[in-house]
Amino acid sequence: MKKELTLFALLDRDVREVFTDDASVNDALRVILKAAQRLSTRLPISTKTRRRKHYYEKKTNCRVRAILRGKVLYETPMLTSSPRKRPDIVKTQRKLLEKEHPDLKNMKGVTYELQWLENDRWVTDKG
């Protein structure tokens, strides 16, 4: 034989006006429970946070050179970076060279070349 547990809850006046007996309160609570169960099966709560993708690329030494009519005017010191950052490397190193050598800003026809150190030789970037 199953024992029933009786639980008493004090209801506010406005709630008592709507739910006048035990059966109406129980029916309303069952509707809420069913809705909560349906929601929990549709929308699983994720406790895991998304992790950022890490790129484990091999970093290599590189430099940027300012060239005018085939002649190297200036070059940046050697730095270490990954090849996927090609556009950013040239952009930031160009600004560095122009800051150190203001005359570069006014020169026309200056090109900036990215080079990578491969097998103890500087190789011009093809990307």
N, CA, C and O atoms as a GROMACS GRO file, in nm:
protein
  508
    1MET      N    1   0.083  -0.117   0.000
    1MET     CA    2   0.000   0.000   0.000
    1MET      C    3   0.087   0.124   0.000
    1MET      O    4   0.181   0.135   0.078
    2LYS      N    5   0.056   0.216  -0.087
    2LYS     CA    6   0.133   0.338  -0.106
    2LYS      C    7   0.084   0.446  -0.012
    2LYS      O    8  -0.036   0.470   0.000
    3LYS      N    9   0.177   0.510   0.056
    3LYS     CA   10   0.139   0.621   0.144
    3LYS      C   11   0.138   0.749   0.064
    3LYS      O   12   0.229   0.773  -0.016
    4GLU      N   13   0.041   0.830   0.084
    4GLU     CA   14   0.036   0.959   0.017
    4GLU      C   15   0.093   1.065   0.110
    4GLU      O   16   0.069   1.064   0.230
    5LEU      N   17   0.168   1.155   0.051
    5LEU     CA   18   0.224   1.264   0.126
    5LEU      C   19   0.139   1.388   0.100
    5LEU      O   20   0.111   1.421  -0.015
    6THR      N   21   0.100   1.453   0.204
    6THR     CA   22   0.020   1.573   0.188
    6THR      C   23   0.112   1.693   0.208
    6THR      O   24   0.182   1.704   0.308
    7LEU      N   25   0.108   1.781   0.110
    7LEU     CA   26   0.191   1.901   0.114
    7LEU      C   27   0.099   2.021   0.110
    7LEU      O   28   0.012   2.032   0.024
    8PHE      N   29   0.118   2.109   0.202
    8PHE     CA   30   0.036   2.229   0.206
    8PHE      C   31   0.117   2.346   0.152
    8PHE      O   32   0.235   2.361   0.183
    9ALA      N   33   0.053   2.428   0.071
    9ALA     CA   34   0.117   2.547   0.017
    9ALA      C   35   0.021   2.663   0.036
    9ALA      O   36  -0.098   2.652   0.010
   10LEU      N   37   0.074   2.773   0.080
   10LEU     CA   38  -0.009   2.893   0.094
   10LEU      C   39  -0.015   2.966  -0.038
   10LEU      O   40   0.088   3.001  -0.095
   11LEU      N   41  -0.133   2.989  -0.086
   11LEU     CA   42  -0.152   3.058  -0.213
   11LEU      C   43  -0.189   3.202  -0.188
   11LEU      O   44  -0.262   3.233  -0.093
   12ASP      N   45  -0.140   3.290  -0.272
   12ASP     CA   46  -0.178   3.431  -0.262
   12ASP      C   47  -0.325   3.447  -0.298
   12ASP      O   48  -0.385   3.361  -0.363
   13ARG      N   49  -0.380   3.557  -0.256
   13ARG     CA   50  -0.523   3.581  -0.274
   13ARG      C   51  -0.564   3.574  -0.422
   13ARG      O   52  -0.665   3.510  -0.454
   14ASP      N   53  -0.488   3.638  -0.513
   14ASP     CA   54  -0.526   3.638  -0.655
   14ASP      C   55  -0.520   3.498  -0.714
   14ASP      O   56  -0.599   3.466  -0.803
   15VAL      N   57  -0.426   3.414  -0.668
   15VAL     CA   58  -0.416   3.277  -0.715
   15VAL      C   59  -0.533   3.194  -0.660
   15VAL      O   60  -0.590   3.112  -0.731
   16ARG      N   61  -0.568   3.215  -0.531
   16ARG     CA   62  -0.680   3.144  -0.469
   16ARG      C   63  -0.811   3.171  -0.540
   16ARG      O   64  -0.900   3.085  -0.543
   17GLU      N   65  -0.824   3.290  -0.597
   17GLU     CA   66  -0.948   3.323  -0.668
   17GLU      C   67  -0.962   3.240  -0.797
   17GLU      O   68  -1.073   3.207  -0.836
   18VAL      N   69  -0.851   3.208  -0.862
   18VAL     CA   70  -0.854   3.131  -0.986
   18VAL      C   71  -0.861   2.980  -0.956
   18VAL      O   72  -0.939   2.908  -1.017
   19PHE      N   73  -0.778   2.935  -0.862
   19PHE     CA   74  -0.772   2.792  -0.828
   19PHE      C   75  -0.845   2.772  -0.695
   19PHE      O   76  -0.790   2.794  -0.587
   20THR      N   77  -0.968   2.731  -0.706
   20THR     CA   78  -1.054   2.724  -0.588
   20THR      C   79  -1.046   2.593  -0.513
   20THR      O   80  -1.087   2.586  -0.397
   21ASP      N   81  -0.993   2.486  -0.575
   21ASP     CA   82  -0.984   2.358  -0.505
   21ASP      C   83  -0.853   2.287  -0.540
   21ASP      O   84  -0.778   2.333  -0.626
   22ASP      N   85  -0.826   2.176  -0.471
   22ASP     CA   86  -0.701   2.101  -0.491
   22ASP      C   87  -0.685   2.051  -0.634
   22ASP      O   88  -0.575   2.056  -0.690
   23ALA      N   89  -0.793   2.003  -0.693
   23ALA     CA   90  -0.787   1.945  -0.828
   23ALA      C   91  -0.742   2.048  -0.932
   23ALA      O   92  -0.663   2.016  -1.020
   24SER      N   93  -0.791   2.171  -0.922
   24SER     CA   94  -0.753   2.274  -1.020
   24SER      C   95  -0.606   2.313  -1.006
   24SER      O   96  -0.539   2.340  -1.105
   25VAL      N   97  -0.557   2.315  -0.884
   25VAL     CA   98  -0.414   2.346  -0.861
   25VAL      C   99  -0.329   2.233  -0.920
   25VAL      O  100  -0.231   2.259  -0.990
   26ASN      N  101  -0.366   2.107  -0.891
   26ASN     CA  102  -0.290   1.992  -0.941
   26ASN      C  103  -0.292   1.987  -1.094
   26ASN      O  104  -0.188   1.960  -1.155
   27ASP      N  105  -0.406   2.013  -1.154
   27ASP     CA  106  -0.416   2.013  -1.301
   27ASP      C  107  -0.323   2.118  -1.363
   27ASP      O  108  -0.254   2.090  -1.460
   28ALA      N  109  -0.322   2.237  -1.306
   28ALA     CA  110  -0.237   2.345  -1.358
   28ALA      C  111  -0.090   2.310  -1.344
   28ALA      O  112  -0.011   2.335  -1.435
   29LEU      N  113  -0.052   2.252  -1.232
   29LEU     CA  114   0.088   2.214  -1.211
   29LEU      C  115   0.130   2.102  -1.306
   29LEU      O  116   0.245   2.100  -1.352
   30ARG      N  117   0.040   2.008  -1.335
   30ARG     CA  118   0.072   1.901  -1.431
   30ARG      C  119   0.095   1.956  -1.571
   30ARG      O  120   0.183   1.910  -1.643
   31VAL      N  121   0.016   2.055  -1.610
   31VAL     CA  122   0.034   2.118  -1.741
   31VAL      C  123   0.172   2.183  -1.749
   31VAL      O  124   0.242   2.171  -1.849
   32ILE      N  125   0.210   2.250  -1.643
   32ILE     CA  126   0.342   2.316  -1.638
   32ILE      C  127   0.453   2.210  -1.645
   32ILE      O  128   0.550   2.228  -1.718
   33LEU      N  129   0.438   2.101  -1.571
   33LEU     CA  130   0.539   1.995  -1.573
   33LEU      C  131   0.555   1.933  -1.712
   33LEU      O  132   0.667   1.910  -1.757
   34LYS      N  133   0.442   1.906  -1.780
   34LYS     CA  134   0.449   1.850  -1.915
   34LYS      C  135   0.520   1.944  -2.012
   34LYS      O  136   0.603   1.901  -2.092
   35ALA      N  137   0.487   2.072  -2.002
   35ALA     CA  138   0.551   2.171  -2.090
   35ALA      C  139   0.701   2.177  -2.064
   35ALA      O  140   0.780   2.187  -2.157
   36ALA      N  141   0.739   2.172  -1.938
   36ALA     CA  142   0.882   2.176  -1.903
   36ALA      C  143   0.954   2.052  -1.956
   36ALA      O  144   1.067   2.062  -2.003
   37GLN      N  145   0.889   1.934  -1.948
   37GLN     CA  146   0.951   1.812  -1.999
   37GLN      C  147   0.968   1.816  -2.151
   37GLN      O  148   1.070   1.772  -2.204
   38ARG      N  149   0.868   1.868  -2.220
   38ARG     CA  150   0.878   1.880  -2.366
   38ARG      C  151   0.989   1.974  -2.407
   38ARG      O  152   1.065   1.947  -2.500
   39LEU      N  153   0.998   2.086  -2.336
   39LEU     CA  154   1.105   2.182  -2.367
   39LEU      C  155   1.242   2.121  -2.343
   39LEU      O  156   1.334   2.141  -2.422
   40SER      N  157   1.256   2.046  -2.235
   40SER     CA  158   1.388   1.990  -2.205
   40SER      C  159   1.431   1.886  -2.306
   40SER      O  160   1.550   1.866  -2.328
   41THR      N  161   1.335   1.817  -2.371
   41THR     CA  162   1.375   1.720  -2.473
   41THR      C  163   1.405   1.788  -2.606
   41THR      O  164   1.484   1.736  -2.685
   42ARG      N  165   1.345   1.902  -2.632
   42ARG     CA  166   1.369   1.974  -2.758
   42ARG      C  167   1.496   2.056  -2.752
   42ARG      O  168   1.573   2.060  -2.849
   43LEU      N  169   1.518   2.121  -2.642
   43LEU     CA  170   1.632   2.212  -2.630
   43LEU      C  171   1.728   2.160  -2.523
   43LEU      O  172   1.718   2.201  -2.407
   44PRO      N  173   1.819   2.072  -2.560
   44PRO     CA  174   1.913   2.024  -2.459
   44PRO      C  175   2.003   2.138  -2.410
   44PRO      O  176   2.049   2.220  -2.488
   45ILE      N  177   2.024   2.139  -2.284
   45ILE     CA  178   2.109   2.242  -2.224
   45ILE      C  179   2.253   2.195  -2.236
   45ILE      O  180   2.289   2.088  -2.187
   46SER      N  181   2.333   2.275  -2.299
   46SER     CA  182   2.473   2.241  -2.319
   46SER      C  183   2.555   2.298  -2.205
   46SER      O  184   2.550   2.418  -2.177
   47THR      N  185   2.631   2.211  -2.139
   47THR     CA  186   2.716   2.257  -2.030
   47THR      C  187   2.858   2.283  -2.078
   47THR      O  188   2.940   2.343  -2.008
   48LYS      N  189   2.886   2.236  -2.200
   48LYS     CA  190   3.021   2.257  -2.254
   48LYS      C  191   3.028   2.391  -2.325
   48LYS      O  192   2.934   2.432  -2.392
   49THR      N  193   3.139   2.456  -2.310
   49THR     CA  194   3.161   2.580  -2.382
   49THR      C  195   3.236   2.549  -2.510
   49THR      O  196   3.313   2.453  -2.517
   50ARG      N  197   3.212   2.629  -2.612
   50ARG     CA  198   3.283   2.608  -2.738
   50ARG      C  199   3.428   2.648  -2.724
   50ARG      O  200   3.461   2.749  -2.662
   51ARG      N  201   3.510   2.567  -2.781
   51ARG     CA  202   3.653   2.598  -2.778
   51ARG      C  203   3.694   2.657  -2.910
   51ARG      O  204   3.647   2.618  -3.016
   52ARG      N  205   3.783   2.752  -2.901
   52ARG     CA  206   3.834   2.813  -3.022
   52ARG      C  207   3.927   2.717  -3.093
   52ARG      O  208   4.000   2.640  -3.029
   53LYS      N  209   3.924   2.722  -3.224
   53LYS     CA  210   4.014   2.638  -3.301
   53LYS      C  211   4.155   2.696  -3.292
   53LYS      O  212   4.176   2.816  -3.305
   54HIS      N  213   4.247   2.608  -3.269
   54HIS     CA  214   4.386   2.652  -3.263
   54HIS      C  215   4.455   2.607  -3.392
   54HIS      O  216   4.441   2.493  -3.436
   55TYR      N  217   4.527   2.695  -3.447
   55TYR     CA  218   4.602   2.663  -3.566
   55TYR      C  219   4.746   2.633  -3.525
   55TYR      O  220   4.818   2.721  -3.478
   56TYR      N  221   4.784   2.510  -3.543
   56TYR     CA  222   4.918   2.471  -3.506
   56TYR      C  223   5.005   2.467  -3.631
   56TYR      O  224   5.055   2.362  -3.672
   57GLU      N  225   5.021   2.583  -3.689
   57GLU     CA  226   5.105   2.591  -3.807
   57GLU      C  227   5.249   2.614  -3.766
   57GLU      O  228   5.278   2.673  -3.662
   58LYS      N  229   5.336   2.567  -3.848
   58LYS     CA  230   5.477   2.589  -3.823
   58LYS      C  231   5.509   2.736  -3.851
   58LYS      O  232   5.481   2.788  -3.959
   59LYS      N  233   5.568   2.801  -3.754
   59LYS     CA  234   5.608   2.940  -3.773
   59LYS      C  235   5.751   2.941  -3.828
   59LYS      O  236   5.836   2.862  -3.789
   60THR      N  237   5.772   3.034  -3.919
   60THR     CA  238   5.905   3.046  -3.978
   60THR      C  239   5.950   3.191  -3.976
   60THR      O  240   5.871   3.282  -3.953
   61ASN      N  241   6.076   3.209  -4.002
   61ASN     CA  242   6.133   3.344  -4.004
   61ASN      C  243   6.099   3.412  -4.136
   61ASN      O  244   6.097   3.350  -4.242
   62CYS      N  245   6.074   3.542  -4.126
   62CYS     CA  246   6.043   3.618  -4.247
   62CYS      C  247   6.091   3.762  -4.231
   62CYS      O  248   6.134   3.804  -4.124
   63ARG      N  249   6.082   3.836  -4.342
   63ARG     CA  250   6.116   3.979  -4.342
   63ARG      C  251   6.044   4.045  -4.460
   63ARG      O  252   6.001   3.978  -4.554
   64VAL      N  253   6.032   4.176  -4.452
   64VAL     CA  254   5.970   4.252  -4.561
   64VAL      C  255   6.075   4.352  -4.611
   64VAL      O  256   6.144   4.417  -4.532
   65ARG      N  257   6.085   4.362  -4.743
   65ARG     CA  258   6.184   4.453  -4.803
   65ARG      C  259   6.114   4.558  -4.888
   65ARG      O  260   6.019   4.528  -4.959
   66ALA      N  261   6.162   4.681  -4.879
   66ALA     CA  262   6.114   4.789  -4.966
   66ALA      C  263   6.208   4.797  -5.085
   66ALA      O  264   6.329   4.812  -5.070
   67ILE      N  265   6.150   4.786  -5.205
   67ILE     CA  266   6.231   4.778  -5.328
   67ILE      C  267   6.186   4.887  -5.425
   67ILE      O  268   6.066   4.908  -5.446
   68LEU      N  269   6.284   4.956  -5.485
   68LEU     CA  270   6.257   5.057  -5.588
   68LEU      C  271   6.347   5.029  -5.707
   68LEU      O  272   6.470   5.032  -5.695
   69ARG      N  273   6.286   5.002  -5.822
   69ARG     CA  274   6.357   4.973  -5.947
   69ARG      C  275   6.464   4.865  -5.930
   69ARG      O  276   6.577   4.879  -5.977
   70GLY      N  277   6.426   4.755  -5.861
   70GLY     CA  278   6.518   4.643  -5.844
   70GLY      C  279   6.620   4.659  -5.733
   70GLY      O  280   6.696   4.566  -5.704
   71LYS      N  281   6.625   4.777  -5.670
   71LYS     CA  282   6.723   4.802  -5.565
   71LYS      C  283   6.653   4.797  -5.428
   71LYS      O  284   6.550   4.861  -5.409
   72VAL      N  285   6.711   4.721  -5.335
   72VAL     CA  286   6.655   4.711  -5.200
   72VAL      C  287   6.691   4.838  -5.123
   72VAL      O  288   6.809   4.867  -5.101
   73LEU      N  289   6.589   4.913  -5.082
   73LEU     CA  290   6.612   5.034  -5.006
   73LEU      C  291   6.625   5.004  -4.857
   73LEU      O  292   6.722   5.045  -4.792
   74TYR      N  293   6.528   4.934  -4.804
   74TYR     CA  294   6.528   4.901  -4.661
   74TYR      C  295   6.465   4.763  -4.642
   74TYR      O  296   6.393   4.713  -4.728
   75GLU      N  297   6.496   4.703  -4.528
   75GLU     CA  298   6.430   4.577  -4.493
   75GLU      C  299   6.406   4.572  -4.343
   75GLU      O  300   6.480   4.630  -4.264
   76THR      N  301   6.301   4.499  -4.306
   76THR     CA  302   6.268   4.487  -4.164
   76THR      C  303   6.359   4.385  -4.099
   76THR      O  304   6.416   4.299  -4.167
   77PRO      N  305   6.373   4.393  -3.969
   77PRO     CA  306   6.447   4.287  -3.899
   77PRO      C  307   6.372   4.154  -3.915
   77PRO      O  308   6.252   4.154  -3.941
   78MET      N  309   6.441   4.046  -3.898
   78MET     CA  310   6.380   3.914  -3.910
   78MET      C  311   6.276   3.895  -3.798
   78MET      O  312   6.301   3.928  -3.682
   79LEU      N  313   6.160   3.840  -3.836
   79LEU     CA  314   6.058   3.809  -3.737
   79LEU      C  315   6.005   3.669  -3.763
   79LEU      O  316   6.030   3.611  -3.869
   80THR      N  317   5.932   3.615  -3.667
   80THR     CA  318   5.878   3.480  -3.679
   80THR      C  319   5.727   3.489  -3.690
   80THR      O  320   5.662   3.554  -3.609
   81SER      N  321   5.670   3.423  -3.792
   81SER     CA  322   5.526   3.426  -3.812
   81SER      C  323   5.482   3.304  -3.892
   81SER      O  324   5.565   3.230  -3.945
   82SER      N  325   5.351   3.284  -3.899
   82SER     CA  326   5.298   3.171  -3.976
   82SER      C  327   5.256   3.220  -4.115
   82SER      O  328   5.211   3.334  -4.128
   83PRO      N  329   5.268   3.137  -4.216
   83PRO     CA  330   5.237   3.177  -4.353
   83PRO      C  331   5.093   3.223  -4.373
   83PRO      O  332   5.068   3.301  -4.465
   84ARG      N  333   4.998   3.178  -4.292
   84ARG     CA  334   4.859   3.219  -4.313
   84ARG      C  335   4.836   3.367  -4.281
   84ARG      O  336   4.731   3.421  -4.313
   85LYS      N  337   4.934   3.430  -4.219
   85LYS     CA  338   4.921   3.572  -4.186
   85LYS      C  339   4.988   3.663  -4.289
   85LYS      O  340   5.020   3.778  -4.258
   86ARG      N  341   5.010   3.614  -4.409
   86ARG     CA  342   5.081   3.689  -4.513
   86ARG      C  343   5.035   3.834  -4.528
   86ARG      O  344   5.118   3.925  -4.518
   87PRO      N  345   4.904   3.859  -4.551
   87PRO     CA  346   4.861   3.998  -4.574
   87PRO      C  347   4.889   4.089  -4.455
   87PRO      O  348   4.927   4.205  -4.472
   88ASP      N  349   4.869   4.036  -4.335
   88ASP     CA  350   4.894   4.117  -4.216
   88ASP      C  351   5.041   4.148  -4.196
   88ASP      O  352   5.077   4.257  -4.152
   89ILE      N  353   5.126   4.052  -4.229
   89ILE     CA  354   5.270   4.073  -4.212
   89ILE      C  355   5.316   4.190  -4.298
   89ILE      O  356   5.382   4.281  -4.249
   90VAL      N  357   5.281   4.186  -4.425
   90VAL     CA  358   5.325   4.292  -4.517
   90VAL      C  359   5.268   4.427  -4.473
   90VAL      O  360   5.340   4.527  -4.473
   91LYS      N  361   5.142   4.430  -4.437
   91LYS     CA  362   5.077   4.554  -4.398
   91LYS      C  363   5.144   4.617  -4.274
   91LYS      O  364   5.176   4.736  -4.275
   92THR      N  365   5.164   4.537  -4.170
   92THR     CA  366   5.222   4.591  -4.046
   92THR      C  367   5.370   4.626  -4.064
   92THR      O  368   5.417   4.727  -4.012
   93GLN      N  369   5.443   4.542  -4.137
   93GLN     CA  370   5.585   4.570  -4.155
   93GLN      C  371   5.608   4.690  -4.248
   93GLN      O  372   5.707   4.762  -4.233
   94ARG      N  373   5.517   4.710  -4.342
   94ARG     CA  374   5.526   4.829  -4.428
   94ARG      C  375   5.511   4.956  -4.344
   94ARG      O  376   5.585   5.052  -4.362
   95LYS      N  377   5.414   4.955  -4.253
   95LYS     CA  378   5.394   5.070  -4.164
   95LYS      C  379   5.518   5.093  -4.078
   95LYS      O  380   5.558   5.207  -4.055
   96LEU      N  381   5.578   4.985  -4.031
   96LEU     CA  382   5.699   4.997  -3.950
   96LEU      C  383   5.813   5.060  -4.029
   96LEU      O  384   5.884   5.149  -3.980
   97LEU      N  385   5.830   5.014  -4.153
   97LEU     CA  386   5.937   5.071  -4.237
   97LEU      C  387   5.910   5.219  -4.267
   97LEU      O  388   6.003   5.300  -4.264
   98GLU      N  389   5.785   5.254  -4.296
   98GLU     CA  390   5.752   5.394  -4.327
   98GLU      C  391   5.766   5.484  -4.205
   98GLU      O  392   5.794   5.603  -4.218
   99LYS      N  393   5.747   5.427  -4.087
   99LYS     CA  394   5.765   5.506  -3.964
   99LYS      C  395   5.914   5.532  -3.940
   99LYS      O  396   5.954   5.642  -3.902
  100GLU      N  397   5.996   5.428  -3.962
  100GLU     CA  398   6.140   5.443  -3.942
  100GLU      C  399   6.206   5.525  -4.052
  100GLU      O  400   6.305   5.594  -4.028
  101HIS      N  401   6.150   5.517  -4.174
  101HIS     CA  402   6.207   5.588  -4.289
  101HIS      C  403   6.096   5.668  -4.356
  101HIS      O  404   6.038   5.622  -4.454
  102PRO      N  405   6.066   5.788  -4.307
  102PRO     CA  406   5.956   5.868  -4.360
  102PRO      C  407   5.966   5.899  -4.509
  102PRO      O  408   5.864   5.925  -4.574
  103ASP      N  409   6.087   5.896  -4.564
  103ASP     CA  410   6.103   5.925  -4.707
  103ASP      C  411   6.033   5.820  -4.796
  103ASP      O  412   6.004   5.849  -4.912
  104LEU      N  413   6.006   5.701  -4.743
  104LEU     CA  414   5.937   5.596  -4.819
  104LEU      C  415   5.795   5.637  -4.858
  104LEU      O  416   5.745   5.597  -4.964
  105LYS      N  417   5.730   5.715  -4.772
  105LYS     CA  418   5.591   5.755  -4.798
  105LYS      C  419   5.578   5.838  -4.926
  105LYS      O  420   5.479   5.828  -4.998
  106ASN      N  421   5.679   5.920  -4.953
  106ASN     CA  422   5.674   6.010  -5.069
  106ASN      C  423   5.730   5.949  -5.197
  106ASN      O  424   5.713   6.006  -5.305
  107MET      N  425   5.797   5.836  -5.187
  107MET     CA  426   5.856   5.774  -5.306
  107MET      C  427   5.749   5.700  -5.387
  107MET      O  428   5.664   5.630  -5.331
  108LYS      N  429   5.754   5.718  -5.516
  108LYS     CA  430   5.660   5.650  -5.605
  108LYS      C  431   5.727   5.526  -5.664
  108LYS      O  432   5.846   5.528  -5.695
  109GLY      N  433   5.650   5.420  -5.679
  109GLY     CA  434   5.703   5.298  -5.740
  109GLY      C  435   5.769   5.202  -5.642
  109GLY      O  436   5.830   5.105  -5.684
  110VAL      N  437   5.757   5.229  -5.513
  110VAL     CA  438   5.816   5.139  -5.414
  110VAL      C  439   5.726   5.017  -5.398
  110VAL      O  440   5.604   5.030  -5.380
  111THR      N  441   5.785   4.898  -5.403
  111THR     CA  442   5.710   4.775  -5.381
  111THR      C  443   5.762   4.709  -5.253
  111THR      O  444   5.878   4.726  -5.215
  112TYR      N  445   5.675   4.634  -5.189
  112TYR     CA  446   5.712   4.567  -5.065
  112TYR      C  447   5.705   4.417  -5.088
  112TYR      O  448   5.604   4.364  -5.135
  113GLU      N  449   5.813   4.351  -5.055
  113GLU     CA  450   5.828   4.209  -5.084
  113GLU      C  451   5.844   4.131  -4.954
  113GLU      O  452   5.924   4.167  -4.868
  114LEU      N  453   5.767   4.024  -4.941
  114LEU     CA  454   5.777   3.936  -4.824
  114LEU      C  455   5.869   3.820  -4.858
  114LEU      O  456   5.856   3.758  -4.963
  115GLN      N  457   5.961   3.791  -4.768
  115GLN     CA  458   6.053   3.679  -4.789
  115GLN      C  459   6.050   3.587  -4.667
  115GLN      O  460   6.034   3.632  -4.554
  116TRP      N  461   6.066   3.457  -4.694
  116TRP     CA  462   6.070   3.355  -4.590
  116TRP      C  463   6.208   3.292  -4.589
  116TRP      O  464   6.271   3.275  -4.694
  117LEU      N  465   6.255   3.257  -4.471
  117LEU     CA  466   6.385   3.191  -4.458
  117LEU      C  467   6.365   3.040  -4.468
  117LEU      O  468   6.305   2.978  -4.379
  118GLU      N  469   6.415   2.982  -4.577
  118GLU     CA  470   6.403   2.838  -4.600
  118GLU      C  471   6.541   2.780  -4.627
  118GLU      O  472   6.610   2.823  -4.720
  119ASN      N  473   6.580   2.683  -4.548
  119ASN     CA  474   6.711   2.618  -4.563
  119ASN      C  475   6.824   2.721  -4.570
  119ASN      O  476   6.911   2.713  -4.657
  120ASP      N  477   6.824   2.815  -4.479
  120ASP     CA  478   6.927   2.919  -4.469
  120ASP      C  479   6.935   3.010  -4.590
  120ASP      O  480   7.038   3.073  -4.614
  121ARG      N  481   6.826   3.018  -4.669
  121ARG     CA  482   6.821   3.109  -4.784
  121ARG      C  483   6.690   3.186  -4.779
  121ARG      O  484   6.587   3.132  -4.738
  122TRP      N  485   6.695   3.313  -4.820
  122TRP     CA  486   6.575   3.394  -4.825
  122TRP      C  487   6.503   3.368  -4.957
  122TRP      O  488   6.562   3.381  -5.064
  123VAL      N  489   6.374   3.331  -4.947
  123VAL     CA  490   6.294   3.298  -5.065
  123VAL      C  491   6.176   3.393  -5.068
  123VAL      O  492   6.105   3.410  -4.969
  124THR      N  493   6.155   3.456  -5.187
  124THR     CA  494   6.045   3.552  -5.202
  124THR      C  495   5.911   3.478  -5.197
  124THR      O  496   5.894   3.372  -5.257
  125ASP      N  497   5.816   3.536  -5.125
  125ASP     CA  498   5.683   3.478  -5.110
  125ASP      C  499   5.610   3.475  -5.243
  125ASP      O  500   5.612   3.573  -5.318
  126LYS      N  501   5.546   3.364  -5.272
  126LYS     CA  502   5.474   3.350  -5.398
  126LYS      C  503   5.324   3.374  -5.382
  126LYS      O  504   5.252   3.384  -5.482
  127GLY      N  505   5.275   3.383  -5.257
  127GLY     CA  506   5.132   3.400  -5.232
  127GLY      C  507   5.093   3.540  -5.247
  127GLY      O  508   4.976   3.574  -5.230
   0.00000   0.00000   0.00000
